[in-house]
């Protein structure tokens, strides 16, 4: 039941942000639109919410309902940890680190905490590739700055421009 509520909540939030984002002005076209990042992120969140809801529906229809207080407590603790990690990302890491490093550390922490698959290589690869991909798309393609204290991608571009 908790996962169903999570899926519905995420779907509602992402749908609201997605619809609201299309109403924002686009003074220089889509590459400079302030709604570009919210549209991309809310679309991804909507896909994830639908996936969570679908998996929960399939699990529920094939297995008997088994709820316990321990599961409810661990779910609450997981949500508290997620909120703390998100707050740390926005209020601490982005103030002192470049976006790519801060986002990579945040993703790695979230993946290690919530992903129940063994191994460390996959979370490392994901934590490196996703922030770098976002940085290249937003900085090199759309010429939009990212939050954070500097940028690894911009530093590399500057370094290459010097011919070093």
C-alpha positions, 0 to 999 in steps of 0.5 A: 500500500505504501508503494502505491501511495508513493507512486500516486504521489510522485505521479501527481507531483510530476504531472503538476510540474510538467503541465506547469512548466509548459506554461512558462515563457520561452523568450529565446526558444526551447534551448533557453527556456527556464522550463527545460530542466523541470520538463525533463526531470518531471517526465523522468519522474512520471515514468518512474512513478508509473513503473513503481505503480505497475510493479506494485500492481503486478506484485500485489496481484500475484502475492498475498498481502503481508504488511508489518509494523517493521516494514512501515518503520523501515519505510519511514526511516528510508524516507527520512534518509532520502530527505536528509540526503536531498537536503544535503545535496542542495544545501551543502554539496552544491555550495562547495562542489561542482554540479557533476561532483555533487550530483555524482556523490548524491546519486551514489549515496542514494543508489547504495542506500536504496538499491538492493542489488549487490556490487559497487561498480554499477552505482559508480558508473551510474553516479558518474555518467548521469551527472556528466551527461546532464552537464554536457547536454545543458552546458555544451548543447543548450549553453545553460549554467548548472547549479554548483560551485563551478563545473567540471565539464566547463573546466575541461572545455576551457582546458581544451580551448587553451590547447593544453 
